[in-house]
Amino acid sequence: MPVYTYRCENCGVQFERQQSFTDEPLKICPECRKKSLKKVISPVRVVFKGSGFYATDHKSPSGDTPKPAKKAEKKESKTAESKSSDKSE
């Protein structure tokens, strides 16, 4: 269950209350009994654990990307072999 922070706009008291998502927000201040409570919106704390997904997920073991030059070299060597066999005939 989430914890919500409320602040009274009349007397300035601030407190936290654990409520369900389906509960109605509080409206009456427990101190001054006036209908002036507002939810306080605060930044969410984010905790990153580990070394990070970008550095470890789907990465090649050497850290390098595969080089497409090897495929080109194989094609060149095959065409060179076929040309040399054509000349010998």
Phi, psi and omega in degrees: 000135181286157177252125180252144177256132179241149175225135177275127179284344181274303185257348176085002179294142179231136181208166179246147179219132177275121182222157175283162177297330184273349179292146175288145178295148178290147181233334184258128181290133178289342181271302186260354177062025177259157182272071184221028178276142175227144174287139177266124177268120181237155179295145180276135177278129179246131180244119177265127179244145179090188184272351177108139184290330185290336183267344187238338184274134174054043181249141179292153184301323182276347181090353180261156175275150180298143182264124180284355182296331181297321179295319180295322179296320179296318179296318180296319181292326177292318180291325178294320179294318181292325178293319180291327178286329177293322182291326183286340181280000000 
